């Protein structure tokens, strides 16, 4: 617990943390407001309360897609900055186990990612329900929980992937470039390249977008969750070995 407390103190005292959180939340909320306003205005008057509620939840998590990058950058900068400044030496004096330090950072960053996703989702959901009031949306239909879990996991995975890349590459700019390539470039390239659908099954982007119902399903829901979670676990294991 002492390692986690120390990492929390370091994370919240970094200006880059608040910039990443602020930019991620602001951009995501702006896109949510724009998307919800546009989509809800086009709804068929015959939409049921459950359909309206589901539509609101899906509209909310459109904005979360863009929040991946600022949160992933936060994860990368958290560790790469320590290597650049030499602070990692002081960290390892206080906590000699590199693996313990990595786990503590992962726990703290996961908590920050979940908190950030809630800062996006809750205001977005309230706003969406306000716009959709004439449809009398229900509270949360059963299918909404898959979207909520998928959207939250997407943010956590991007954050932890950034952390892992920061450890492996030891350079914030290079780690960020690798993150953008993995999260955005490769999945969207796969949509237009021959055989890209099969490649996308093993990348984090498409499974995440499937879970938040932004792209058609190409795999079972459990498989999408497994692939997405794997992009947090496997890179962390690789970073552990690098440490």
Secondary structure as GFF3:
##gff-version 3
##sequence-region A 1 243
A	DSSP	alpha_helix	2	13	.	.	.	ID=ss1
A	DSSP	alpha_helix	15	41	.	.	.	ID=ss2
A	DSSP	alpha_helix	49	85	.	.	.	ID=ss3
A	DSSP	alpha_helix	87	94	.	.	.	ID=ss4
A	DSSP	alpha_helix	98	131	.	.	.	ID=ss5
A	DSSP	three_ten_helix	133	135	.	.	.	ID=ss6
A	DSSP	alpha_helix	144	169	.	.	.	ID=ss7
A	DSSP	alpha_helix	172	180	.	.	.	ID=ss8
A	DSSP	pi_helix	181	185	.	.	.	ID=ss9
A	DSSP	alpha_helix	186	190	.	.	.	ID=ss10
A	DSSP	alpha_helix	196	200	.	.	.	ID=ss11
A	DSSP	alpha_helix	204	211	.	.	.	ID=ss12
A	DSSP	alpha_helix	221	242	.	.	.	ID=ss13
###
